[in-house]
Amino acid sequence: MVADFVRNRIANRIAGEVVLSENPGEAMKKWRLIFNIQQVQLASFLGFSPSVISDYEGGRRKSPGSQIIRKFVFSLIKIDELKGGEKLEELARTFFPELITKAIIDMDDFAAPIKIRDIAEAVDAQLIWGEESMDNPIYGYTVIDSLEAIKEMSGDEFLRLFGATTQRVLVFTKVRTGRSPMVAIKVRGFRPSAVVLHGPDKVDSLAVELAKAEKIPLMISRKLLVEDVIKGIKSAVAAKGLPKE
């Protein structure tokens, strides 16, 4: 099963190709055939008549708008998932092999900034250090399974956690004291805008000292479930009305 954030990146890549194509209808046909979906099946899923799909692909209708393209792309993906998701998994391995890891639970990049403080409130965070930086902007987040990251990731692979920019919050789950994530950040030399720890009741003193030395706001999320942490972040982004990349 392809993770939701990888699924969305595949969708964005397909949609971008259709939008930027000199012949959007031809691009739509290409992707329909790649997913091995018949016009009749796609039309039924979209609630269109087959002739509408045929007209778009044949250039007999004007280029579809963004809403039609969005529905088209997610219909391809949904139909494939109903058939087992084989094509989606193939595209994930082809387009984003660096994201095929159990260590990354969720991640996203924003098209506009959101304040660290907004994320902190969304995940019910207790601030350990870094009040003066809480109004700094971030452009994304990554939620990490700390245990899987330790098992899977080498030094170079640590870069996967940063997506498109280091101006993001890293949320480390399954954490006991917070020492390992902060040591990893110090050693790797890539500094996120903020770190949220999920799991510990108390943060190790070395983790705090490293946060101060690297000037990284450090927080503990008091949400009980990782799923609630992710929902909180997504809700904060939605509340700001930010467009997604």
C-alpha positions as CSV (number, residue, x, y, z in Angstrom):
1,M,0.0,0.0,0.0
2,V,1.4,3.4,-1.0
3,A,1.4,6.0,1.8
4,D,-1.0,8.9,1.4
5,F,1.8,11.5,1.1
6,V,3.5,9.5,-1.7
7,R,0.1,9.0,-3.4
8,N,-0.5,12.8,-3.4
9,R,2.9,13.5,-4.8
10,I,2.2,11.1,-7.7
11,A,-1.1,12.8,-8.3
12,N,0.5,16.2,-8.3
13,R,3.1,15.0,-10.8
14,I,0.5,13.6,-13.2
15,A,-1.7,16.7,-12.9
16,G,1.3,19.0,-13.5
17,E,2.2,17.1,-16.7
18,V,-1.4,17.5,-18.0
19,V,-1.6,21.2,-17.1
20,L,1.8,22.0,-18.7
21,S,1.3,19.9,-21.8
22,E,0.8,21.6,-25.1
23,N,-1.9,19.0,-25.7
24,P,-3.6,18.3,-22.4
25,G,-6.1,15.8,-24.0
26,E,-3.2,13.7,-25.3
27,A,-1.5,13.8,-21.9
28,M,-4.8,12.6,-20.3
29,K,-5.0,9.8,-22.8
30,K,-1.4,8.8,-22.1
31,W,-2.1,8.5,-18.4
32,R,-5.3,6.7,-18.8
33,L,-3.5,4.1,-20.9
34,I,-0.6,3.9,-18.4
35,F,-3.2,3.0,-15.8
36,N,-4.8,0.5,-18.2
37,I,-8.3,2.0,-17.8
38,Q,-11.0,2.0,-20.5
39,Q,-12.7,5.3,-21.4
40,V,-16.1,3.8,-20.4
41,Q,-14.8,2.8,-17.0
42,L,-13.2,6.2,-16.3
43,A,-16.3,8.1,-17.6
44,S,-18.5,6.0,-15.3
45,F,-16.3,6.8,-12.3
46,L,-16.3,10.5,-13.1
47,G,-20.0,10.6,-13.9
48,F,-19.4,11.7,-17.5
49,S,-20.5,10.2,-20.7
50,P,-17.7,8.3,-22.6
51,S,-18.0,10.9,-25.3
52,V,-16.8,13.6,-22.9
53,I,-13.5,11.6,-22.2
54,S,-13.2,10.9,-26.0
55,D,-13.6,14.6,-26.8
56,Y,-11.0,15.7,-24.3
57,E,-8.5,13.2,-25.5
58,G,-9.2,14.0,-29.2
59,G,-8.9,17.8,-28.6
60,R,-12.5,18.4,-29.6
61,R,-13.1,20.1,-26.3
62,K,-11.2,23.0,-24.9
63,S,-8.6,22.2,-22.3
64,P,-10.1,21.0,-19.0
65,G,-9.9,23.3,-16.0
66,S,-8.0,22.5,-12.8
67,Q,-11.0,20.9,-11.1
68,I,-11.6,18.4,-14.0
69,I,-7.9,17.6,-14.1
70,R,-7.9,17.0,-10.3
71,K,-11.0,14.7,-10.6
72,F,-9.4,12.9,-13.6
73,V,-6.1,12.2,-11.8
74,F,-7.6,11.0,-8.5
75,S,-10.1,8.8,-10.4
76,L,-7.2,7.1,-12.2
77,I,-5.6,6.5,-8.8
78,K,-8.8,5.4,-7.1
79,I,-9.6,2.9,-9.8
80,D,-6.1,1.5,-9.6
81,E,-6.4,1.1,-5.9
82,L,-9.6,-0.7,-6.3
83,K,-7.8,-3.2,-8.5
84,G,-5.0,-3.6,-6.0
85,G,-2.8,-0.5,-6.5
86,E,-0.2,-2.3,-8.7
87,K,0.4,0.7,-11.0
88,L,0.5,3.2,-8.2
89,E,3.2,1.2,-6.4
90,E,5.2,1.0,-9.6
91,L,5.0,4.7,-10.1
92,A,6.0,5.3,-6.4
93,R,9.1,3.2,-6.9
94,T,9.9,5.0,-10.2
95,F,9.1,8.6,-9.2
96,F,9.9,8.7,-5.5
97,P,12.1,5.8,-4.5
98,E,13.7,7.9,-1.7
99,L,10.3,8.0,0.0
100,I,9.6,4.3,0.0
101,T,10.6,3.8,3.7
102,K,8.8,2.9,6.9
103,A,10.7,5.7,8.7
104,I,8.6,8.4,7.1
105,I,5.0,8.3,8.4
106,D,3.8,11.4,6.7
107,M,5.2,14.6,5.1
108,D,4.1,17.6,3.1
109,D,5.3,20.9,1.7
110,F,3.4,24.1,1.8
111,A,3.0,26.6,-1.0
112,A,3.0,29.4,1.6
113,P,4.5,29.7,5.1
114,I,2.8,28.9,8.4
115,K,4.3,29.9,11.8
116,I,5.9,27.4,14.1
117,R,3.6,28.7,16.8
118,D,0.5,27.6,14.7
119,I,1.9,24.0,14.5
120,A,2.7,24.0,18.2
121,E,-0.8,24.8,19.0
122,A,-2.2,22.3,16.6
123,V,-0.2,19.4,18.2
124,D,-0.9,20.6,21.8
125,A,2.9,21.1,22.3
126,Q,4.7,22.0,25.4
127,L,7.6,24.3,24.5
128,I,10.9,23.2,26.0
129,W,13.1,25.8,24.4
130,G,13.0,28.4,21.7
131,E,10.2,30.9,22.4
132,E,11.9,33.7,20.5
133,S,11.7,31.6,17.2
134,M,8.1,30.6,17.5
135,D,6.9,33.2,14.9
136,N,9.4,32.0,12.3
137,P,7.9,30.6,9.1
138,I,8.0,27.0,8.0
139,Y,7.2,25.5,4.6
140,G,6.5,21.9,5.5
141,Y,6.6,19.0,8.0
142,T,7.8,15.4,8.3
143,V,6.5,12.9,10.8
144,I,9.2,10.3,11.5
145,D,9.1,6.8,13.2
146,S,12.3,7.2,15.2
147,L,12.9,3.5,15.6
148,E,12.6,2.8,11.9
149,A,14.8,5.8,11.1
150,I,17.6,4.4,13.3
151,K,17.3,0.9,11.6
152,E,16.9,2.1,8.0
153,M,18.6,5.4,7.4
154,S,22.3,6.0,6.8
155,G,23.7,9.5,6.9
156,D,22.9,10.4,3.4
157,E,19.4,9.0,3.6
158,F,18.7,11.4,6.5
159,L,18.2,14.0,3.9
160,R,14.9,12.3,2.9
161,L,13.3,13.8,6.0
162,F,13.6,17.3,4.7
163,G,11.5,17.1,1.5
164,A,11.8,20.2,-0.5
165,T,13.2,22.5,2.2
166,T,14.8,22.4,5.7
167,Q,12.4,25.1,6.7
168,R,10.1,22.6,8.2
169,V,9.1,21.0,11.5
170,L,10.4,17.4,12.1
171,V,8.1,15.4,14.3
172,F,9.8,12.4,15.9
173,T,7.6,9.6,17.2
174,K,8.3,6.7,19.5
175,V,10.8,8.8,21.5
176,R,11.8,8.2,25.1
177,T,14.0,11.1,25.9
178,G,14.7,13.1,22.7
179,R,18.4,12.6,22.8
180,S,18.8,10.4,19.7
181,P,16.9,12.7,17.3
182,M,18.8,15.8,18.4
183,V,22.1,14.0,18.2
184,A,21.2,12.8,14.7
185,I,20.4,16.4,13.7
186,K,23.7,17.7,15.2
187,V,25.8,15.0,13.5
188,R,24.1,15.2,10.1
189,G,24.4,19.0,9.9
190,F,21.0,19.7,8.5
191,R,19.0,21.9,10.8
192,P,15.1,21.9,10.7
193,S,13.2,25.0,11.8
194,A,11.7,23.2,14.7
195,V,11.5,19.7,16.4
196,V,8.5,18.1,18.0
197,L,8.9,15.0,20.1
198,H,6.0,12.6,20.5
199,G,6.2,10.1,23.4
200,P,8.4,11.4,26.2
201,D,7.2,12.8,29.4
202,K,10.5,14.5,30.0
203,V,13.3,15.6,27.6
204,D,16.9,14.6,28.2
205,S,19.1,17.5,29.2
206,L,21.6,16.8,26.4
207,A,18.7,17.1,23.9
208,V,17.9,20.5,25.3
209,E,21.5,21.7,25.2
210,L,21.7,20.6,21.5
211,A,18.5,22.4,20.7
212,K,19.9,25.6,22.3
213,A,23.3,25.2,20.5
214,E,21.6,24.6,17.1
215,K,19.0,27.3,17.8
216,I,16.1,24.9,17.1
217,P,12.8,25.3,19.0
218,L,12.1,22.0,20.8
219,M,8.7,20.8,21.9
220,I,6.8,17.8,23.3
221,S,3.4,17.0,21.8
222,R,0.9,16.0,24.4
223,K,-1.4,14.3,21.8
224,L,-1.8,10.6,22.7
225,L,-1.9,9.3,19.2
226,V,0.4,9.9,16.2
227,E,-2.7,10.1,14.0
228,D,-3.9,13.0,16.1
229,V,-0.6,14.8,15.7
230,I,-0.9,14.5,11.9
231,K,-4.6,15.6,11.9
232,G,-3.7,18.6,14.0
233,I,-1.0,19.7,11.6
234,K,-3.3,19.2,8.6
235,S,-6.1,21.2,10.3
236,A,-3.7,24.0,11.1
237,V,-2.7,24.3,7.4
238,A,-6.3,24.1,6.3
239,A,-7.3,26.8,8.7
240,K,-4.7,29.1,7.1
241,G,-6.2,28.4,3.7
242,L,-2.8,27.5,2.3
243,P,-2.7,26.0,-1.2
244,K,-0.7,22.8,-1.4
245,E,2.3,22.3,-3.7
